[in-house]
Each structure stands twice: as C-alpha cells, then as structure tokens.
Amino acid sequence: MAENNDNTMIRLIGLVLLVGGAGFAYWGYQMSHSFASNISRAFTGSLPDAVMYRYIGGAISGVAGLFLLAKK
C-alpha cells in the first residue's frame, strides 16, 4: 500500500514539474516578444538573460517531469 502511495506522489510531482516547465517556457516566449526584449535584441543581437533563464528552467523542469512520469 505504501509503495502505491509513493508512486502516486512521484507521478504527481512529475506532472507538476511538467506543467510548471511548460509555464516557464511560455512565460519566456511571452517575454521574448516584449518591447524591452526587442530593444535589447536590436542592440546586442541576443535575447535578454531573463528570457534565457526561463527557457532553460522550463526545459530542465519539463525533462525532469517527463522522467518522473515515465519512471516505473
């Protein structure tokens, strides 16, 4: 019985990480199209660090969530 509860908790954490990762990636996408981001990109040629942090955090969280959901 306790093993089933642990497995359910791991899957729940995996789902939260997956949804949170998608949220962070979307937040970064929205930030990449902001006025300040476009000005920064015009002068530096690259995305601002805040956008990249959200993309990277979203990717890491999403991969960790997928791993936990796929784990048996």
Helices and strands as residue ranges (DSSP letters): H 2-32, H 35-44, H 49-70
